Amino acid sequence: MSERSRSFETVAAEYERHRPEYPEEALRWAADELGLEPASRVLDLGAGTGKLTRGLVALGFDVVAVEPGAPMLAQLREAVPEAEALEGSAESIPLPGDSVDAAFAGQAFHWFDRAQALPELHRVIGAGGGVALLWNWWDERDPLQNELGELIGYKGHQPYRNEELPGGPWFREVGRTVVESVWESSPDALVGYLSTTSMFVTMEAGERARRLGEVQAIAARHGERFPLPRRTYVFRFARR
């Protein structure tokens, strides 16, 4: 797990270039559910290159982004200079207790060691605060993504498991939603995106090239540019 969770550091620039940001609607839903006000202090944990960070900054929050990988953090600091950026992990958050109003994690919680990360999150979030978890995910109702699901291996999967989401004694789930959006894509963009996923990053070079070539060929049948529907899963948890 640790090898895959840190594999993105080898493709930090490509991750920044190809990974999508989070729909504003998803962020606003989470912020409203968390009762955040303008200038609320929020944590983006496992922030990567700042895909979620920049959305939180745009909503007017005072954002501290924590990321363990130095190459990812360098991309974040360049892309989102308005945020405070700290090197650190979910299992050892470099913040004092009760120092943030809420915490967010985008495309990251499944990499955390829950036994260590949940009490750490509980420690740094103030009373009355909570956590929002987000995942950008595939939409298998789309013919292209349905076909790719078989090849890539995500068909029928969710980006999370209910039994692994935050729970007692630290947090309790109080809401969830799915936000649908459509992004413009292309065969090259889709290959670029998939090349930054942990499965492909850690794959043997020859196999990676072969599989990405198949993706390119399948996507090319849908034209030079095509709409790519996405589903963003959002969860809100209250601090106990």
N, C-alpha and C positions, 0 to 999 in steps of 0.2 A: 504493500500500500504506500509506504513512504517513497519508494522510487517513482511510482506513478504520480503521487501528489506533488513531487518537486520536479517532475519532468518538464513542466512548462517553462522553467527557467532557461532551458536550452533553446527555446523558440520565442523569447520574450518580444522581440520586435515584430515577428509574424503574428503573435497573439494580439498585440495592440492593433495591427493592421487589419486583421481578418475577423476578430471576434465582435459580435454585435453588442450594442449597449442595451439598456433596459428601458422598456416603454415607460414614458412619463406617467401614463395611467396607472401602471403597476406600482410605481414609487409613491404616487399621491395616495393610492388606496392604503398602502402600508403606513405612510406618514399620518394619515387621518385616523387610522385604527389605533396607532400608537399615541395619539393625542399630541403630536409634536407642534410646536409653534415656530415661527421664523426665528432663526438664530439658535435653535436648540442644538445642543452639543451631541453629535451622533458618531458612532464608531462604524467603520466599514472594515470587517474582519476577513482576512484572507483576500485582500483587495486586488491582488493581481496587478494589472497595468492601469487600474482605475476605471474600468468600464461602468461600475456602479457608483464609484466615488464622484464622477463628474455629474451624474444625474442628481445626486444628493446635494452637491454644491449649487447646481442650477436651481434647486428648490429653496435655496437660501439658508441651508443649515451650516453650522460650524462643524466641519468634518475632520476627524482624525482617521487616517487609513493605516492599517497594520497589515504587513505582508512579510512572510519569512524569506522570500527570494530576492536577493540584491538586484539581479537583472530585471525582474519584474518591477521592483520598487523604483529603479532608475527610469523606466518608461513612465511610471505613474507620476513621478515628480516633474517630468518634462511635460506630460499631457495635462496635469491638473495641479499647477503650482499653488492654487488657492487653498488646497487641503494640506493639513499637517500630515506628513508621511513618516512612519516609524517602522523599523525592522523588528519583527517579532512574530510570535505564533499564537494560535488560538489557545494553546495549552499553557502559555505564559505571556499574557497580554501586558505590554509595557506601559500600563496606566495605573494611577492610584484608584482606590476603591471609591465607588459612588461618583465617578467623574464624568459619566455620560448619561444622557436621558434615554438613549436607546441604542441598540446595535443592529447592524444589517450584515448579511452575508449573501453574496451573489455567486452562484455556481461553485460554492466552496464548502458548505457544511458537511457534505458527505466525506470530505477528506479529514475532518477534525477527529481527534480522539475524544469522544463524548465524555468519558469519565473524567478527563482533565479540563476540557473546554467548557463544559456547562457550569461548574463551580466558578471558573474564571470569569465567564460572562456575568454570572450572578453577582460576583464581587464588584465589577467595574460599573454595572448599571445601577443607577439610583432607584430608590423606592418609588413605586408607581410606574417604572419603566418597563421595557419589554424588548423583544427580539423580532426582527422580520427576516425571513429566509426567502430567497428568490432563485428560481432556475429558469433560464431560457431553454426551451425544449422543442423538439420536432413536432410537426403536425402530420400525423400519418393519414389524415383524410386527403391530403394532397397527393396526387398520383406519383409524382417524382419521389417524394419522401417515403411513400409507402414502398416503392420499389427499392430504394436505397436501404430501407430498414432491414431487409433480408441480408443484403451484402455487408452492411456495417455491424449488424448485430443488436440494434436497439429496438427492433420491432416488438411491440407489445410491452415494452419496459416503461417505467416511470423514472424520473431523475432522482427519486427519493423512495425511501421505504417508511411507511407509517410507524413501524416499531422502532425506527432509529431516529425519529424526530425528537426534539427536546421534550422532556417530561419531568415528573417529580423526582426529587423534592425541590428542584430549582425553578422550573417553569411549567406553565400549562397552556395548551393551545386554546386560542379564543377566536380564531377566524382563519379562513383560507379562501382564495379565489383564483381564477384563471383568467388572464388577460390575453386576448387574441390580437395579433398584429400581422402586418405583411411587409416584408422587406424586399427590395429589388436585388436580384442576384444574377449570377452568370456561372457557366461551368468553371471558369478559373477561380471565381470568388468562392464557390462551394468547395473546390479542392483545397484552396488556401485555408478555409475555415477548418475543414476536417484534418488538415495536416497539423493543426495545433491541438487536437484532442489527445488525451493521454494514451489512448489505444494506438494511434498512429505514431506518436512521438517515440514510444517505446518499442515499436515494431522493428523487426530486422529490415534493413534498407531495401533489399530486393523485393521483399513481400510488400513493404509500404508502397514502393513505386508501382508494383503490379495492381494493388488494390485501388490506389488513387487514380491510376489509368482507367480502371473500370468505372469509377465514379465520374470521371471526365466524359467518358463515352456515353454513359447513361444520361447525364445532364445535358450533353450537347443535343440530344434528340428533342429537348424542350426549347431550343433556340439559343441565340447569343445572349439574350436577357430574358428573365422570367421572374414572376412574383414568387416569393418564398414565404408562405404562411408560417407563423411561429405561435407557440403557446407558452406564456410565461406563468409559471406556478408561483404563488405568493402565499406565505404562511405568517401568521402573527401569533406570538407567544407572550403571555404576561409573566412578569417576574413574581414569583411567590414570596 
